[in-house]
């Protein structure tokens, strides 16, 4: 994997990227990596890049969207009587 150094970046751009990273629960580096992956991933890796670039909230929303309409077989809970010793 390669690395990139960006010089002479506008302070407002860096600040806004840092704020976006904080909102998404990522470091500035992870936020910028996700942006680059979403923007420039090869078409064969497009789906993988989009998934890797998701924030936690976006990933949950994506999973909910995928599962929408799928019925899950959830077994009923079994309640066990618990006896407590007398004090």
C-alpha positions as CSV (number, residue, x, y, z in Angstrom):
1,X,0.0,0.0,0.0
2,X,1.2,3.5,-0.8
3,X,1.1,6.6,1.3
4,X,0.5,10.3,0.3
5,X,1.6,13.5,2.0
6,X,-0.5,16.6,1.2
7,X,1.2,20.0,1.7
8,X,-0.3,23.5,1.7
9,X,-3.8,22.3,2.6
10,X,-6.2,25.1,3.4
11,X,-6.8,25.3,7.2
12,X,-10.6,25.4,6.7
13,X,-10.5,22.2,4.6
14,X,-8.4,20.4,7.3
15,X,-10.7,21.6,10.1
16,X,-13.9,20.5,8.2
17,X,-12.4,17.1,7.4
18,X,-11.4,16.7,11.1
19,X,-15.0,17.6,12.2
20,X,-16.4,15.1,9.7
21,X,-14.1,12.5,11.0
22,X,-15.2,13.2,14.6
23,X,-18.9,13.0,13.5
24,X,-18.2,9.6,11.9
25,X,-16.1,8.3,14.8
26,X,-12.9,8.1,12.9
27,X,-9.5,9.6,12.9
28,X,-8.7,12.3,10.3
29,X,-6.5,9.8,8.5
30,X,-9.3,7.2,8.4
31,X,-11.8,9.8,7.2
32,X,-9.6,10.9,4.3
33,X,-8.8,7.3,3.4
34,X,-12.5,6.5,3.3
35,X,-13.2,9.5,1.1
36,X,-10.4,8.5,-1.3
37,X,-11.6,4.9,-1.4
38,X,-15.1,6.0,-2.2
39,X,-13.9,8.4,-4.9
40,X,-11.2,6.5,-6.6
41,X,-11.6,2.7,-6.0
42,X,-11.3,0.5,-9.1
43,X,-14.7,-0.5,-10.4
44,X,-14.0,-4.2,-9.4
45,X,-13.3,-3.1,-5.9
46,X,-16.1,-0.5,-5.8
47,X,-18.5,-2.4,-3.5
48,X,-15.7,-3.3,-1.1
49,X,-14.5,0.3,-1.0
50,X,-18.0,1.6,-0.3
51,X,-18.4,-0.9,2.6
52,X,-15.0,-0.1,4.1
53,X,-15.7,3.6,3.9
54,X,-19.0,3.4,5.8
55,X,-19.3,4.8,9.3
56,X,-20.7,2.5,12.0
57,X,-24.1,4.2,11.7
58,X,-24.1,3.8,7.9
59,X,-23.1,0.1,8.2
60,X,-26.0,-0.5,10.6
61,X,-28.4,1.3,8.3
62,X,-27.1,-0.8,5.4
63,X,-27.6,-4.0,7.2
64,X,-31.1,-3.0,8.3
65,X,-31.9,-2.2,4.7
66,X,-30.6,-5.6,3.5
67,X,-32.6,-7.4,6.2
68,X,-35.8,-5.4,5.6
69,X,-38.6,-7.9,4.8
70,X,-36.6,-10.9,6.0
71,X,-38.4,-12.9,8.7
72,X,-36.1,-14.2,11.4
73,X,-37.0,-17.3,13.4
74,X,-36.5,-16.1,16.9
75,X,-37.1,-18.8,19.6
76,X,-39.2,-17.8,22.6
77,X,-37.4,-17.1,25.8
78,X,-37.4,-19.7,28.5
79,X,-38.0,-18.3,31.9
80,X,-36.2,-20.1,34.7
81,X,-37.4,-19.7,38.3
82,X,-34.7,-18.5,40.6
83,X,-35.0,-19.1,44.3
84,X,-33.3,-16.7,46.6
85,X,-32.2,-17.7,50.1
86,X,-34.0,-16.0,53.0
87,X,-32.0,-13.3,54.8
